[in-house]
C-alpha cells in the first residue's frame, strides 16, 4: 500500500512539472514581465533640534521620564505638514515639542523609486 501511495505521489509531481513546462512553452516570447513593486523605503530622521523645557514647566507629579506621542504626516520631501498630539503631557510641554518637531526633517518615503507622503508615529521622551 505504501509503495502504491509513493508511486502515485511521484507520478502526480511529474505530471505537475510536465504541465508547467507545457504552459511556459506556450507563452509568447514577446510578453515582458515587470516586477510588481521595487519596494518601499520608510522615512528616516536626518535632522532634529534640541527641545529645551524649563524645569518649572515639568510638574512634580510626573515621573523622571515621561513621553509625548505624536502622529506626524510627512510630505513628499520629508517635511512635517501635520503634527497631532496622540498622548499629551501638559499643554506648554506639548506646544514646545510640536514647535521643535516642525523643524525636524526626514528623508522621504519611497515607493517604486518615487517619493510619497507618509505618516510617522514619534515618541518624545521628556526627562528631568
Secondary structure, DSSP 8 states (H G I E B T S, - for coil): -HHHHHHHHHHHHHHHHHHHHHHHHHS-TT-----S---EE--EEEE-------GGGS-TTS-SEEEEEEEEEE-TTSBEEEEEEEE-S-HHHHHHHHHHHTT-EEE-EEETTEEE-EEEEEEEEEE-
